[in-house]
Amino acid sequence: MSIAHITDAHDDTSDVDDTELQGRAALEAWVERIAALTRPESIVWCDGSRSESDRLTKQLVADGKLIRLNPEWRPNSFLARSDPDDVARVESRTFISTTLEEDAGPTNNWVAPDEIRTELDVVFAGSMRGRTMYVVPFSMGPLGGRLSQLGVQITDSEYAVLSMGIMTRMGARVLDLIDAGTPWVATVHSVGAPLEPGEQDVPWPCNPTKYIVQFPETREVWSYGSGYGGNALLAKKCFALRIASAMGREEGWLAEHMLLIKLTDPRGRSYHIAAAFPSACGKTNLAMLRPSIPGWTVETIGDDIAWLRPGDDGRLWAVNPEAGFFGVAPGTGESTNATAVETLWGNTIFTNVALRDDGDVWWEGLTDTPPAHLVDWRGEDWTPDSGRTAAHPNSRFTVAAAQCPQIADDWEAPDGVPIDAIIFGGRRATNVPLVVEATDWRHGVYIGATISSEKTAAAEGTIGELRRDPFAMLPFCGYNMADHWAHWLSIGDTLRFDRAPRMFQVNWFRKGADGEFLWPGFAENARVLGWIAARVAGEARAEESPIGRLPLVEDLDLDGLDLTEETLEQLFAVDVDSWREEADLTEEFFSSFGSRLPAALSTELAALRYRLALADS
């Protein structure tokens, strides 16, 4: 381990007044204060180097916390198995802590700052005894980029350090920027499993009690008890969405749960597209799409998060703040996302997938036929007759974005890329057409605010009931969601009318009366992207409908698809009665935000009802 700085963590520095300190001095005082609370055995300042990563992985393999995969199949790759009770984000223990409860809004778990800080002081006290505290300085976005932000994570998890080294730009150069006065977000993480002298550690330390607390007003994150995913990699959902969304509201930009792609048509014209999709709606597949139609290409800029800022030119510019992909493994395969599979050739951390007998990994969906024998994510023998999945449904891969074979050449542009179109999607078996264009920015914000997916299994609730996920930000918005919509409306006011992105809604999941999907999806979704690009270029037509602008079927490239006229009609059908019912449900949803709901969205809802009435007359 490369040790840049070690302090005596047992010195009492709790009375240090660092309010007047600046730059590196302020950072060091903060680190010493956290050390005084958590009492680690030692402190290591991480430099983000390859040698540091190599030393950590060797240490974890020796300690039985990582399994080195067969280097012939996956060079420099590892498998981690988490505790069975620490396998995903814990939304019930994720809190937004603001002075006023209404500033968190009805979609967040709110807790008062004084109350939660008292609880955190108790659980963090001595939480790192017997462990090493790692100080991880990182940049979200290219170092020094106009849209980038800095952060520092304190953690006692080597797994988190390794993952942060993949997911962020991490190391000494960040410290130089901090020393020069660049602001940074403070994040603190502990697995909550102190070790007594001589006590043997476990392969995956964690604590049954968990806290993931965001303080938007002071730009802090405190996470305790979990070593997994977004609970432990605090640069991701905690900072890049919950804290950054609040920062963006104050500073005039947006932090969104959006993928970013670069679409190029057969004439060599490129379009940059941002898209918001709730979970299980094909987000990663779209981010790494390989078009089925000749002459078109899709290049990946980001698969999960986008920061968007109005430019001086009246356009909206965006950057992917992450340096890696933290993707869900199950369902990622050669037939569904060959690009992702190719990205994982090596230098990857897999978590809670199955181990093959030849030392490689496997998960459901990777291949059509499972191996005859595996060791499952719990470390138990598995065969296709075992009656359980071999990989956990939320098993993950962590890999550098630069390894993606179709990463765009401008994915790390310091000033970001100009956005030509914004897409919202959900998983709707009914009602929502294959693609619809918003009439203007305000209508687009209304579409984003009303994104939903239909529940498809009794275990999820009433089948057909809508699961709301506005802007795909339901678990990730760091402030009142109604204020988020108002902020989107205000961002639109800063853009030039003729340069603002066009906004669309797509739905790959509409079903016919027989319960089968009407649209083939996957690579064929490029045909919809082609129409969107043509609309941006002014080369495709649309017809007005009560819910927005629908494509003329003859302007869609459907060559080679076996779609009947009846199927096409169903794909674009607008059922007035069903949309009236949906308007009623939207009004009920909007009412939960009370007076914070922007008047513009109430106006859009009224306009929708008016257009539906005209269509029925």
Residue, then its C-alpha position, 0 to 999 in steps of 0.5 A: m500500500s502506498i502510504a502518503h500520510i499517517t497520523d496517530a488516530h488515537d490523539d484526541t483532535s475532536d476540539v480542532d477548529d478547522t472552520e478558518l482552514q483552507g485547501r489541504a489544511a482543511l482537508e487534513a483537519w477533517v480527516e483527523r476529526i473523523a479519525a478521532l471519532t472512528r479510531p482506526e488503527s492507521i490512516v492511508w491516503c490513496d493515490g489511485s495508482r496501479s501499484e496501489s490497486d495491485r497491493l490491495t487486491k493481493q492483500l484481499v485475495a490472501d485474506g480470503k475476501l476476493i477470489r482471483l479469476n483465471p487469468e487466461w479467461r479474465p486477466n486481473s479480475f476478481l470475484a467478491r461474495s457479499d454477506p447475504d444480508d448486504v446485497a443491494r441499496v437499502e432505500s428504507r435506511t436512506f435519508i435526506s437530512t434537511t432543516l425543513e422536512e418539506d425541502a426533502g419532499p414526500t418521495n424521500n425519507w426525511v430526518a432532522p439533522d440534529e437528530i440523525r447526527t446524534e445517532l451517527d456519532v454513536v454508531f461511528a464512535g470506534s467503528m474503525r477500530g482494528r481497521t485501516m482508514y482510507v482517504v480517497p480523493f476523487s473527481m467526478g468528471p474529467l479533472g478540472g472540467r467545467l462540469s466536474q466536481l471533487g469529493v473525498q471519501i473516508t472508508d474502512s473498506e478495501y473493496a470500496v477503495l478498489s471500486m472507487g479507483i474504477m468508478t472515479r478519477m482518483g488520486a494525488r491530482v485531486l489533492d492539488l486541486i483541493d489545495a488550490g481552493t477547489p470545493w469538495v464534497a465530504t463523504v464518510h463510510s464505515v462497514g461498522a465492524p470494528l475488530e478487537p485485538g487478535e479478532q479474526d475478520v470475516p470475508w465481508p464485514c458489515n453491520p445489521t444496522k445501516y444508515i445512508v444519510q445525505f446532507p444536501e445543505t452542507r454537502e456531506v454523506w455519511s454511510y454506515g453498516s453496508g459494504y455494497g454498491g451505492n451504499a459504499l461507493l459514495a461517489k455514485k448515487c449518494f454524491a453524483l445524484r442526491i447531493a449533486s442534484a441539490m448542488g445543481r439546483e443552487e448553481g443552475w445545472l442538473a444532475e440526472h439519472m440518465l445515460l448518454i450516447k452519441l448517435t451517428d447517421p449514415r451521412g456522418r452526422s452525429y447527435h448526442i442524446a440523454a435518456a432517463f429510464p427506470s430500472a428494468c427498462g433497458k437502460t444499459n442496453l440502449a447505452m451500448l446499443r449496436p444498431s440493426i440498421p446499416g450505416w448507423t452507429v451508437e457510441t457510449i458516453g455514459d450508462d447511468i448518470a449525466w450532469l447537464r449545464p446550460g452553455d453560453d451558446g444557448r445549448l444544454w451540455a452534458v458530461n458523464p461524471e463517472a469513470g466506470f460502469f457498475g452494472v447489473a450482471p444478470g440479463t447481460g449477455e451476448s444476445t442482449n448486450a454484446t458490447a457490455v460482455e466484451t467490456l468485461w474481458g479483464n480488469t473487472i471486479f464481479t460481485n455475487v455472480a457464480l464461479r465456473d469450474d474453470g475459474d471464470v464467472w457466469w450469471e443468468g443471461l450470460t449464455d443461453t445454456p448454463p454450465a453443468h456445475l457452478v459455485d453460486w454467489r453464496g459459495e455453494d455447489w449449484t447445478p441447473d436442477s438446484g431450483r435457485t439462481a446461481a447469481h444474485p439478481n442484483s449481482r454486479f460488475t465494476v469496470a472502467a468505461a475506457q474498456c468499452p469497445q464503443i466508447a465515444d471519442d468525446w466521452e471525456a470532453p472537459d466541457g461535455v457534449p451538446i445535447d440534441a435530444i432527451i428521451f424518457g422511457g418506462r415499461r408500459a404494456t398499455n397506453v404509451p406509444l412506441v415513441v412520442e415527441a413533446t410539443d415543447w420544453r414544458h410538455g417535455v418536463y410534464i412527460g418526465a414528471t409522469i414517467s411510470s412502469e406497470k407492475t407485471a407480477a402479483a408480488e409487485g402489487t396490483i398487476g397493471e398499477l403504475r409504479r411512478d418514477p419521475f425522471a427516473m429519479l425517485p430514489f435519487c433526488g436530493y430535494n423535493m421532487a416538485d422543486h426538481w420539476a420547477h428547476w427543469l422548467s427554469i433550466g428551459d428558460t435559460l436555453r435558446f428556443d432553437r437550440a434546446p434539446r427536443m424531448f421524447q418518450v419511448n416505450w419498447f414494452r407495449k403488448g398486444a391482446d395476446g400478451e406478447f410484445l408488439w415491438p422487437g426491441f434491443a438492436e431494433n430500437a435504433r430505428v426509433l433513434g433514427w426517427i428522433a435524429a431525423r426530427v432533430a435534423g428537420e427531416a421527418r414528419a409527425e402528426e399531432s395527437p392528444i398526448g404529443r407528436l407521433p411519427l408518420v409510419e412511412d417516416l420510420d425505417l421498418d425495412g426487414l421487420d415483419l410488422t403487420e399494419e394491425t401491429l403498427e396501429q397498436l404500437f401508436a394507438v392513443d385510447v382516449d378513455s385510458w388516457r383520461e384514467e391516466a390523467d386522473l391518476t396523475e392528478e392524484f400523484f401531483s396532489s401529494f406535492g401540495s403547493r410545491l407543484p409547479a403551476a406549469l404542470s397543472t396547466e399541462l395536465a389541464a391541457l391534456r384533458y382538453r385535447l382528450a375531450l376534443a379527440d372524443s368529440 
